[in-house]
């Protein structure tokens, strides 16, 4: 497997080199695209061994030319460990976020699909990227989540988009990971990975000026059913100011697992958010509240979730009767002569009264886009477990995490 990873990584670098040199693939031969990413992560834990890792990986993708409204797509995903910059497996110092369940490099077929597009209808079947509120790519480490699915999107109604689909399995950073589950393995849902799949239906509408509305329903077999809606309204102030005001609501109805036991993923969530942009500065504030019966909670679905208070690391996922607030400030320094550079700071507080938990998180993020192809991002997250019990076993779940990524897309 490590040898295959090296082959894919070398191919990625060679493809990127050809792109940099201006090589052109004939239009009738299809298109090649991809991502080469160098990532490093360092996590210092309050009550566990500190971990670190560095990897080189990315995506190499090919799409055929369109023939009678059909095309095929295939993409290899890989992450190759850089040993001298990665912690030892024997001492438990390898950070697992870039690697498989055994802390090793990997390569797998992340995308493989048939795509049909005609007029306002698109149908895609196979391994693919999906971005909806509770099923999403959430590309926060080396590679995005991908899904084995059949998806259909229809945009023939004015300013309205309808999406429907069925998802069988998924892989990626957010998919279950442990001693037997790896990022690079496509797996079913639920504790035993025996779910029949996920059905989803969504509709979004922009027929009212400056107002975006959307509603979604997800049925995740042996996990939960989710009904979700949100609205965002934009207000413009002169030439330099604008405000987005958003509201969201979700209802979770627990399902039975393979042992006929209720999963506990049950309850309701509400959220409010406001973001005010004035010139180069954007201020943000958000609030979420989750209500569940004793011993129950809500979750992020299949991905990073849509909740307004979500931070770099922490969310209300898994917290009983959670209350969370978030404040942020972001600066786009292009007008200050540093084109492509954005700096941001966010602070969040997460509380669960039934569990007597309080978690504070501080995030500092810098992103730099040198061009459409070349970019970099650096983030630092500090998680403070105020009551030393957020890991569920009366242990301090606090840590600080540094992540840096250099990206080249072609």
N, C-alpha and C positions, 0 to 999 in steps of 0.2 A: 504493500500500500504506500509506503514511504517513497519507493521508487516511482510509482505512478504519480504521486504528488509532485515530485521533482520534474518529471516530464511535462506535466501540465503547467507548472510555474515557468519552466524554461520557454515553453510555447507562448505563454502569456507575455513574457518579456520580449521574445522575438516579434510577436505581433505588435506590441507597443512600439518597438524600434522601427518596424516598417511604417507604422502610422506616423511616427515622428519624422521619418524620412520622406513622407509625402507619397508613399506607395498607394496606388489606386486599384481597387478591385473592379473589374468590369461590371456594369450594372446588370447584365444578363447572367452573372454568376452568383448573384445574391449579395448579402452584406455580412461583413464580419465586424463585431464590436466587442467591447469588453472593459474590464477594470483590472488594473494592477495596483495592489495596495500593500504598503508596508505599515504594519501596526505594532505598537508596543504598549504593554499594560503593566502597571505595578500597583498591587493592593496591599495595604498595611492593615491588618486586622487586630482588633482590641483583644480578642479571646481565642485566636487561632493563629496558625503559622502564616507568616507573610508570604505572598506569592508574586511572581512576575513572569512575563513571557514576551517574546518578540517573534513575529511570523511574517512571511512574505506570501501573498496569495492573491486571489481575485477570481475573475470570471472571464471565460473565453466563449463567445456566442456567435453562432452562424444562423442566418435566416435565408431561406431560398427566395428566389424571385416569385412574385405573385403569378399564379396560373389559374385562370377561371375563378378568381376571387379567393383562391386558397394559397396558403404558404405554410411551410414547416419551419420550426425553430428548435435549436438544440444548444445547450450551454453547459460547459463543464465548470464546476466550482472546486477550488482547491485552497488549502492553507498549509504552508510548509514551515515547520519549526526552524528557527535559527538557534542552534544549541547553545552557543556561548552567551546568548542574551536571554536565555530561558532557564527558569529554576529547575532543580533536579527532581525527577520523579521519585527517587528513593527517599528524599527528605520531605516530600509533600510540598515543595516550593514552586512547582509548576502551576501557573495560573491556567485554569481549564478553558477559559472563554474562547480561545482560538483553535482548540483541538478536540479530538474525539474523547470518548469516555475513558480511554486509557492514557490520555494526555499525549497522543501521538498525532502526527500530520495526517491529512486525509485528502481524498479527491473523490468527487461523486458527480453524477449527472443531476444538476440542480434544475434544469429546464429541459423539456422535451414535449413539444405540443404541435397540434394542427390548428391553424387559425383560418377562419372564414369571415370575410368582411364584404358586405354588399349593402349599398345605400346607407341606411341608418342602423343596420344590425351587425353586431360582431359576436362571433361564437369562437371560443378557444377551449380546446380539450387537451388535457395532459398536464405535465408539470409546468407550473407557471407562477409568476408574481401576481399577487392580489393585494389591493389596497382599499379596504373598507374600515369602518370604525372598529369592529371586533375581529376582523381577519385582516392582518396587514404584515408587511415585510419587516418593519421595525429594524432597519439596518444600523444597529448601534455597536456592533463589534466588527468582525471581519467580513461577513457575508449576510445577505438578507434571508428572511424566512421565505420558503417557496412551498407550493401546495400542489398535490395531485387533485385536479378538479375539472369540472365542466362548467364553464361560465358563459353567460350570455348578457349582452348589453344592448339596449335599444334606445336610440335618441331621436326617434321620428316624431315625438310630441314636442311642440314648441317649448323651448327652455326647460325641458324635463328629460331626465335620464332614468331608465328603469334597468335594474340589474338583478339577475337571478342566477343561482348556481348550486352545485353540489360538490362538496369537498370530501375526499376519502382519507387522505393522509397528509402529513406535513413534515418538513425538516427545517432545521435552522436553530439559531441561538435560543429562541423562546420555546422551542419544542422540548418535551421532557428530556432531562439529562441526568444521568446517574451512573451506577456501576455497569448497567447493561444497555443504556440508551446513549446514543451519540448525536451530536449536531448533524452529522452527515447521513443519518439514517431516517428514511421516511417511515413514519409510525402513525398508527391510529390514535384516537383520543381516549381520555379517561385513564383511571389508575391502572387498568389492566390492558390498555391498548386494544380493546375488542369492540370499540364503537362501530356502529354501522356507517357513521359519517355525519356530515353537517350540511343542512339545507339553509340557504339564505335567500332573502328577497329584500331589495331596497329601492327607494325612489327618492330622487332629489329634484328640486324645483327652484328656478330663479326668475319666475314670471313677474314678481314684484320687485321693482327697482331697488337695488342695494340690499336685498334680503335673500339669503340662501336658507332653504328649508330641506331637511332630509329625514327620512324614517327608515328603519331597518328591522327585520326579524331574522333571528338565527335559531335554529334547532340543532343543538349539539348532542347527538345521541349518547346516553349514559353519562352526561355531564350536566347540562342545563339548557333551558330555552331563554333567549334574550330578546326583549323588545326595546328598541332604542330610537330616540328622536332628538334632534338639535336644531337650533336656529341661530343665524349670525346676521346682524344688521350693521351696515357701515354708514357712518356719518362723516362727511367731509367738511373740514374747516379751512376755507380759503385755499391757498396754494401749497401750504406746508404742513397742514395738520389734518388728521383723520382719527376716528375712533371706531373700533369693532366691539360690539356688545353681543355676547353669546350666552345661550342657555341650553342645557342638556338634561335629559332624563332617561333612565334605564330601569327596566324591571327584569329580574332574574327569577325563573321558576325551576327549582331543582329537579333532577331526573334520578332514576334508579340505576345503579351500576350492575355489573354482571352477578354480584352476590345478592341482588335485590335490596341493597341498602341505599337510602337516600344520600345524595352526594354532599348536601350541606351548602351548595352554591345557590343561594336564595336571598332575595331582598330587593331593595329599591335604592336608586342613586339619583341625586339631583346635583346640578352644577351651574355655576355662574362665572363668567369671565369678562374682563374688559381690558382692551389694549389701546393705548393712546399714543399715536405717532406724531411727533412734533419735530420736523426737520430730520436731523440725524439720530434722534433719540426716540426710543419706544419704551413706554412704561406699561407694565402688565400686573394685573391682580386677578386671582382666581380662588374659587371655593367649591369644595365637594363635600357632600354628606351622604353616607350610606346607612341604611337602616335594615336590620335583619333580626330574626328571632334568635334566641339564645343558641350559641354553638354554630351559627351560620354566618356566611360571608358572601361577598361578590368577587368576581375576578376580571382579568383583562381579556378573556376570550382567547383567541388564537393569535397572539402577537403582543404588541405593547399597550393596547387599550386606547380608548379615546378620552380619558378623563383629563379635565383641564388642569388639575393640580400635579400631574405626573412630573417627576423630576428626572434627572439623569439616571438615578438608581431606584428610588423608592416611589411606590404608587399605593393607592388604597386597596389594591389587589390582596385578598386574603385576610384583611383586617376586619374584625367584628365591630359593627356599629362605628365605622370610621368617620372622623371629621378631619378635613385637611384644608389648609390655605397656602397660597403661594404668591409671592411677589417677585417681580423681575424688572431689570432695566437692561436695555440693549442699545449699543451704539454702532451705527454704520459709519465708518470713518472715511468713506470715499470722498465726501465733501471737504474733509480736512486734509486731503492730499494723499491719503493711504488707501487707494482704490482696491476694493475687494476684501478689505479687512473689517471684520465685525467682532466686537467684544460684548459679552453679556455676563450678568450675574443674576442668580436666582436664589431665593431662600424659601424653604417650605417646612411646614409643621404638620405632622400626622399624629392623630390621637385615637385611641380606642379605650373608652371608659370601662367596658366589661373586662377587658384584658389588662387594664391598668398600664397601657403602653403609650409612650410618647417618643416619636422619632423626629429629630430636626435634621434637615439636609441643606448644605450650602454648595452651590455649583458655580464654577467659573469656566467659561467656554470662550475660546477664540477660534474663529474660522477665517481662512484666507483663500480666496479664489484668484490665482494668478491668471487663469484663462478658463474657458469652458472645459478644457481637458484636465488641467493641472490644478489641484487644490490640496489644502491641508487643514486639519482640525485638531485642536488640543483641548482637553477637558480635565478638570479636577473636581471631584465630588467628595465632600466630607459628610459622613453619616454619623450622627450622635444619638446613641440609644440611651435616652435619659434615665430609664428605669432598669436598664440592664436585663431586659426580658423579651426583646422583640424576636428572638430566634425560637421562641416557644418552649425553651427548656431552662429558663432562668439563667441564661448566659448572655453576655454582652454581645449584641449583634453589630456594634459600631465598627466602622472602618473608614479609611480614606483611599480613594482610587484615582490614579492618574492614567489617562489614555491619550495616545497621540497616533494620528494616521496621516500618511502621505498617499494621495490618490492620483492615479492617472487613468482617465477614461478615453477610450478611442472608439 
